[in-house]
């Protein structure tokens, strides 16, 4: 995602639905029966509260917002970004939510501990955990779970119940924006969904130091795929030494596409849609990259360049990732990677490329719905933003799912484990929402 000065700042059951209605959230009226005749869920209906427009029959509830008092004595920070949802048993869900905060941003009382400091104060970036009743979606507890980091942008869930939170900041003492910092930044940290307070922040340095965006894990073999938010970014893969014990290290690799070194399509001729390209993986060295040159060294080895890698999510044997400014119109692309497994051929293809801002404009975080459709968060760069949640069908058709009426971006879209609730963030002022509705497509 873009740096702060480019931002636009200006449940699961019928009982959960009843709780949402009782809470006073906006409800769009009775839903029609059967599947829609066209892609999507129909026209968006204006929200009387002026917050989120949704299709008929859908509703939203605000679970947590900027300034709410938390159980650790602090208040909910701003800049709510990437997020993951976990079932921790006992009828409880947990949302682990990133806060993309920069050094010096106000978060109220000083934090007691964290990874890094500036001028002696723990840095404000990190994560908060929100514990929910899975049946009613009532918030039971929320608290800081990670601190001392910079610009925690996106990340990804792991099959073993943790959130990989990614710093989109490569800086440190003596480097750009690094005045007063005591440590280098640009790492991934692991936050357990079962955390009960601030964890000891341990950087997973073997996963590389670069402008991290998001991560996803292939549950079949534990390989972790990583995006990088730069105009000349690479797609990375991390091979752990010891399965889920990521702190024990591993090998970082970058993608090379056979016969293609540039996927960005800025001149409209690089990569045709849906053509499958064979993939190879190049081992990277000096992955802690004190010069922030990992992507340039990878490109020199023939690794493919992408236009600002953003959200990434694992589906059923394939993963999708967004590139914010890719394509001839520079409005965004979505790629599909089919990882090799059991001797299969590994391929990548261009799944979607926007040609018009009205169909898709700067896709960022994304998730995969239980039926295989994509839900993508827009983060536009226009002076006045008109950000949508966009659905993308399995055959590559984009449609509007929701419109955010605030001048900010969507972020952190993720489904509840049963697929009946979509959790998502409004970036600033921070607000975490639960969206429910007929979801006719969901199986």
VOGU-3710 file (C-alpha; in Angstrom, 3 decimals, decimal comma):
1> xxxxxxxxxx> 0,000/0,000/0,000  1,117/3,613/-0,462  3,042/5,536/2,164  1,100/7,640/4,605  1,448/10,943/2,779  -0,297/9,365/-0,227  -3,301/8,257/1,799  -6,728/9,840/1,465  -7,146/10,954/5,112  -9,684/13,825/4,936
11> xxxxxxxxxx> -22,493/-14,192/12,396  -22,172/-16,569/11,156  -25,761/-17,846/11,622  -29,316/-16,571/11,543  -28,803/-15,569/15,187  -25,853/-13,447/14,115  -28,053/-11,791/11,496  -30,713/-11,072/14,103  -28,073/-9,540/16,346  -26,944/-7,290/13,511
21> xxxxxxxxxx> -30,446/-6,059/12,875  -31,030/-5,477/16,584  -27,833/-3,462/16,792  -29,251/-0,773/14,538  -26,967/-1,390/11,577  -28,191/-0,503/8,088  -30,254/-3,250/6,448  -31,040/-3,147/2,752  -34,471/-4,785/2,797  -35,604/-8,286/1,805
31> xxxxxxxxxx> -33,377/-10,209/-0,527  -34,578/-11,822/-3,707  -34,474/-15,578/-4,143  -32,216/-17,543/-6,432  -28,900/-16,557/-7,990  -28,446/-13,181/-9,702  -28,916/-13,180/-13,447  -25,692/-11,219/-13,906  -22,390/-11,136/-12,050  -22,773/-9,808/-8,559
41> xxxxxxxxxx> -25,644/-9,160/-6,190  -27,415/-6,313/-7,940  -27,369/-2,538/-7,672  -25,966/-0,879/-4,566  -28,507/0,828/-2,319  -27,565/4,162/-0,723  -26,833/3,911/2,997  -28,958/6,386/5,002  -26,045/6,660/7,431  -23,737/7,720/4,596
51> xxxxxxxxxx> -21,094/5,091/5,304  -21,373/1,957/3,136  -23,645/1,248/0,166  -24,501/-2,447/-0,198  -26,779/-4,570/-2,385  -30,356/-5,173/-1,313  -30,545/-7,655/1,561  -27,014/-7,001/2,878  -26,185/-5,248/6,140  -23,151/-4,111/8,078
61> xxxxxxxxxx> -22,231/-3,688/11,710  -19,347/-1,654/13,161  -17,440/-3,886/15,577  -14,535/-1,647/16,539  -13,520/1,909/15,691  -10,834/4,500/16,267  -10,721/5,653/19,871  -12,767/2,815/21,379  -11,431/1,883/24,809  -9,612/-1,471/24,773
71> xxxxxxxxxx> -9,237/-3,988/27,576  -5,527/-3,260/28,032  -6,266/0,362/28,903  -5,336/1,771/25,510  -7,612/2,900/22,695  -8,107/1,514/19,185  -5,369/2,979/16,929  -5,922/4,419/13,465  -4,881/3,096/10,037  -6,652/-0,278/10,152
81> xxxxxxxxxx> -5,155/-2,318/7,334  -4,688/-6,044/6,646  -6,564/-8,519/8,852  -7,130/-12,239/9,390  -9,943/-14,208/11,036  -9,442/-17,301/13,216  -11,688/-19,804/14,984  -9,951/-20,425/18,327  -12,595/-22,808/19,665  -15,012/-22,403/22,521
91> xxxxxxxxxx> -17,399/-20,415/20,336  -14,840/-17,632/19,823  -13,493/-15,913/16,734  -10,426/-13,671/16,721  -9,609/-10,906/14,270  -5,925/-9,948/14,156  -5,785/-6,457/12,656  -2,817/-4,490/11,339  -2,262/-0,791/12,027  -0,152/0,912/9,372
101> xxxxxxxxxx> 1,332/3,563/11,612  4,499/5,580/11,108  6,980/6,786/13,755  5,646/9,822/15,545  1,956/9,172/14,952  -0,102/9,721/18,067  -1,529/6,634/19,776  -2,208/8,080/23,204  -0,356/6,508/26,120  3,184/5,176/25,463
111> xxxxxxxxxx> 3,423/1,461/24,680  5,140/-0,670/27,332  7,148/-2,872/24,959  7,736/-3,626/21,310  10,305/-4,418/18,651  11,788/-1,018/17,903  11,955/2,490/19,298  12,448/6,009/18,079  14,073/8,446/20,456  13,391/6,007/23,289
121> xxxxxxxxxx> 9,656/5,524/22,610  8,180/2,251/21,331  7,033/2,676/17,735  3,255/2,827/17,177  2,883/0,280/14,365  1,665/-3,228/15,101  -1,492/-5,277/15,562  -4,602/-5,488/17,717  -6,616/-8,633/18,471  -10,419/-8,546/18,625
131> xxxxxxxxxx> -12,126/-11,499/20,346  -15,708/-12,110/19,151  -18,554/-14,363/20,138  -18,882/-16,493/17,006  -22,660/-16,735/17,338  -23,582/-13,094/17,956  -20,393/-11,314/16,773  -20,352/-9,368/20,034  -16,911/-7,977/20,884  -15,722/-9,627/24,098
141> xxxxxxxxxx> -12,221/-8,206/24,266  -9,726/-6,178/22,224  -6,131/-5,315/22,948  -2,703/-4,575/21,482  -0,887/-7,762/20,440  2,232/-6,387/18,660  4,024/-3,036/18,913  7,271/-1,376/17,914  6,937/-1,835/14,167  6,415/0,497/11,187
151> xxxxxxxxxx> 3,607/0,501/8,630  2,114/-2,938/9,229  0,378/-3,151/5,907  -1,047/-6,546/5,019  0,008/-10,069/5,923  -1,608/-13,486/5,922  -3,043/-16,250/8,060  -1,241/-19,531/8,710  -2,852/-22,986/8,976  -1,468/-23,266/12,533
161> xxxxxxxxxx> -3,415/-20,265/13,841  -1,196/-17,211/13,573  -1,072/-13,977/11,617  2,009/-12,963/9,620  2,115/-9,169/9,827  4,317/-7,387/7,308  6,241/-4,131/7,610  5,982/-2,045/4,468  8,965/0,003/5,523  12,626/-0,540/4,723
171> xxxxxxxxxx> 14,391/1,898/6,975  16,671/2,043/9,972  19,350/4,104/11,717  21,023/6,423/9,235  18,573/5,555/6,445  15,673/7,457/4,876  12,955/8,175/7,445  15,203/6,450/9,978  16,053/9,403/12,190  16,066/8,340/15,832
181> xxxxxxxxxx> 15,372/4,648/15,108  17,300/2,053/17,074  16,858/-0,896/14,644  16,439/-1,762/10,998  12,892/-2,370/9,799  11,329/-4,172/6,843  10,489/-7,544/8,434  7,662/-10,003/9,014  6,446/-10,839/12,532  4,198/-13,691/13,678
191> xxxxxxxxxx> 1,250/-12,990/16,009  -0,685/-15,918/17,531  -4,455/-15,662/17,297  -4,518/-16,864/20,908  -2,338/-14,009/22,198  -3,675/-12,397/25,364  -1,644/-9,187/25,214  1,537/-7,742/23,738  3,810/-10,522/22,484  7,599/-10,473/22,337
201> xxxxxxxxxx> 8,211/-9,193/18,810  10,663/-11,422/16,925  11,541/-10,428/13,323  11,580/-13,365/10,888  14,707/-12,152/9,136  15,158/-15,208/6,904  11,944/-14,165/5,133  13,796/-11,157/3,757  14,001/-7,414/4,283  12,021/-5,560/1,659
211> xxxxxxxxxx> 8,834/-3,496/1,229  6,623/-6,310/2,451  2,939/-6,299/1,626  1,165/-9,633/2,105  1,721/-13,349/2,632  -0,102/-16,635/2,187  0,718/-20,219/3,111  0,168/-23,305/0,963  -1,350/-25,717/3,512  -0,162/-28,745/1,540
221> xxxxxxxxxx> 3,535/-28,123/2,078  3,927/-25,025/4,286  5,549/-22,862/1,600  4,896/-19,152/2,088  4,369/-16,719/-0,803  5,173/-13,018/-0,311  4,341/-9,859/-2,252  6,362/-6,629/-2,415  4,893/-3,159/-2,887  7,241/-1,503/-5,358
231> xxxxxxxxxx> 6,853/-0,545/-9,025  9,590/-3,061/-9,854  8,679/-5,666/-7,248  9,233/-9,419/-7,250  7,106/-12,302/-6,022  8,903/-14,321/-3,342  8,578/-17,792/-1,858  9,878/-18,854/1,545  10,776/-22,495/2,239  10,875/-22,996/6,038
241> xxxxxxxxxx> 13,528/-25,202/7,594  11,187/-26,565/10,257  7,587/-26,365/9,123  5,592/-23,934/11,205  8,602/-22,929/13,355  9,427/-19,973/11,145  11,926/-18,455/13,577  14,224/-21,410/12,782  14,855/-19,941/9,339  14,594/-21,174/5,800
251> xxxxxxxxxx> 15,362/-20,271/2,202  14,000/-17,222/0,362  13,397/-17,550/-3,370  12,025/-15,278/-6,106  9,896/-16,151/-9,123  11,351/-16,422/-12,600  8,853/-16,814/-15,453  10,121/-18,792/-18,416  10,168/-16,508/-21,451  8,959/-13,371/-19,649
261> xxxxxxxxxx> 10,769/-10,935/-17,369  8,146/-8,155/-17,091  4,476/-8,755/-16,241  3,449/-5,125/-15,855  1,937/-4,717/-19,362  2,476/-0,970/-19,233  2,843/-0,885/-23,013  -0,016/-3,351/-23,468  2,075/-6,110/-24,989  3,908/-8,042/-22,272
271> xxxxxxxxxx> 1,550/-10,700/-20,977  -1,699/-11,807/-22,607  -4,561/-12,741/-20,309  -4,956/-16,393/-19,285  -1,838/-17,680/-21,046  -0,097/-20,112/-18,698  3,644/-19,532/-18,198  6,009/-22,002/-16,582  7,568/-20,866/-13,317  11,013/-21,405/-11,791
281> xxxxxxxxxx> 12,357/-20,250/-8,428  15,679/-18,491/-7,911  17,454/-18,742/-4,548  18,169/-15,313/-3,079  21,236/-14,516/-0,985  21,988/-11,746/1,513  18,258/-11,610/2,223  18,594/-9,103/5,091  19,468/-6,633/2,301  21,072/-3,694/4,151
291> xxxxxxxxxx> 21,009/-1,748/0,847  17,330/-2,514/0,130  18,368/-4,030/-3,182  16,814/-7,496/-3,040  14,489/-6,858/-5,984  17,255/-5,427/-8,184  19,488/-8,416/-7,496  16,588/-10,743/-8,284  15,817/-8,940/-11,549  19,488/-9,249/-12,545
301> xxxxxxxxxx> 19,016/-13,023/-12,194  16,025/-12,969/-14,537  13,222/-12,808/-11,973  9,945/-11,338/-13,188  8,979/-7,774/-12,280  5,488/-6,849/-11,069  3,704/-3,502/-10,687  3,313/-3,120/-6,916  2,429/-6,531/-5,521  -0,382/-6,204/-2,972
311> xxxxxxxxxx> -2,874/-8,661/-1,478  -2,320/-12,401/-1,871  -4,556/-15,267/-0,828  -4,451/-19,052/-1,080  -7,446/-20,839/-2,555  -7,951/-24,487/-3,419  -4,623/-25,473/-4,943  -4,031/-22,035/-6,441  -3,340/-18,543/-5,191  -4,216/-15,070/-6,438
321> xxxxxxxxxx> -2,353/-11,804/-5,952  -3,106/-8,215/-6,944  -0,756/-5,695/-8,522  -2,071/-2,200/-7,911  -0,782/-0,262/-10,915  -0,284/-2,999/-13,501  -1,759/-3,063/-16,992  -1,832/-0,763/-20,001  -4,316/1,511/-18,190  -2,276/1,203/-14,940
331> xxxxxxxxxx> -5,502/0,446/-13,061  -4,533/-2,940/-11,687  -4,001/-6,623/-12,412  -4,711/-9,909/-10,677  -2,491/-12,939/-11,243  -3,169/-16,614/-10,611  -0,357/-18,938/-9,540  -0,827/-22,681/-9,561  1,989/-24,003/-7,343  3,613/-27,321/-8,152
341> xxxxxxxxxx> 2,509/-30,241/-6,020  3,100/-33,973/-6,400  5,212/-33,402/-9,486  2,740/-31,101/-11,262  3,868/-28,251/-13,500  3,920/-24,845/-11,781  2,378/-22,009/-13,798  1,361/-18,369/-13,510  -1,153/-16,448/-15,605  -2,708/-13,005/-15,820
351> xxxxxxxxxx> -6,226/-13,628/-14,518  -7,617/-10,096/-14,730  -6,549/-6,670/-15,971  -8,678/-3,547/-15,631  -9,194/-1,265/-18,613  -11,644/1,194/-17,018  -11,739/2,800/-13,544  -15,465/2,057/-13,352  -14,808/-1,682/-13,487  -11,769/-1,881/-11,155
361> xxxxxxxxxx> -9,459/0,831/-9,867  -6,288/0,030/-7,920  -7,015/-3,302/-6,267  -5,168/-3,849/-3,012  -5,968/-6,378/-0,257  -7,920/-9,366/-1,518  -9,494/-12,546/-0,234  -11,086/-15,618/-1,764  -14,701/-16,388/-0,926  -15,654/-19,996/-0,115
371> xxxxxxxxxx> -17,050/-20,416/-3,642  -13,787/-19,310/-5,263  -14,753/-15,758/-6,205  -12,406/-12,926/-5,284  -13,239/-9,984/-3,045  -10,839/-7,095/-3,689  -10,357/-3,856/-1,712  -9,856/-0,722/-3,809  -7,353/1,982/-2,845  -7,578/4,704/-5,472
381> xxxxxxxxxx> -5,118/7,558/-5,961  -7,512/10,216/-7,196  -8,035/13,465/-5,285  -11,589/12,388/-4,483  -11,757/8,632/-3,991  -14,701/6,389/-4,813  -13,451/3,110/-3,394  -15,406/-0,107/-3,778  -15,192/-3,655/-2,670  -15,065/-5,462/-6,001
391> xxxxxxxxxx> -16,111/-9,017/-6,564  -14,382/-10,900/-9,371  -16,104/-14,034/-10,638  -14,279/-17,266/-11,345  -14,383/-16,436/-15,052  -12,832/-12,992/-14,531  -15,763/-10,536/-14,431  -15,581/-7,676/-11,928  -18,655/-6,240/-10,203  -19,315/-3,767/-7,361
401> xxxxxxxxxx> -20,012/-5,443/-4,021  -19,919/-2,372/-1,774  -19,098/1,321/-1,955  -17,306/3,200/0,821  -18,719/6,693/1,197  -15,794/7,959/3,298  -12,666/9,405/1,703  -10,472/6,458/2,600  -9,701/2,927/1,450  -11,028/-0,543/2,106
411> xxxxxxxxxx> -8,589/-2,995/3,704  -8,311/-6,344/5,447  -11,187/-8,246/3,822  -11,490/-11,772/5,246  -14,310/-14,266/5,719  -15,348/-16,031/8,877  -14,359/-19,716/8,804  -17,934/-20,722/7,926  -18,022/-18,218/5,055  -21,121/-16,356/6,221
421> xxxxxxxxxx> -19,561/-13,096/7,458  -17,171/-10,821/5,585  -14,994/-8,792/7,943  -13,344/-5,695/6,494  -11,702/-2,426/7,575  -12,303/1,185/6,680  -8,731/2,476/6,868  -9,047/5,925/8,478  -10,758/6,818/10,709  -10,225/3,161/11,561
431> xxxxxxxxxx> -13,361/1,015/11,678  -13,742/-2,768/11,543  -17,009/-4,037/10,082  -18,965/-7,250/9,722  -20,965/-7,567/6,485  -23,676/-10,198/6,228  -26,224/-10,960/3,546  -27,753/-13,580/1,293  -24,417/-14,570/-0,326  -26,259/-16,619/-2,950
441> xxx> -23,030/-17,670/-4,621  -21,628/-19,278/-1,517  -21,871/-23,047/-1,301
//
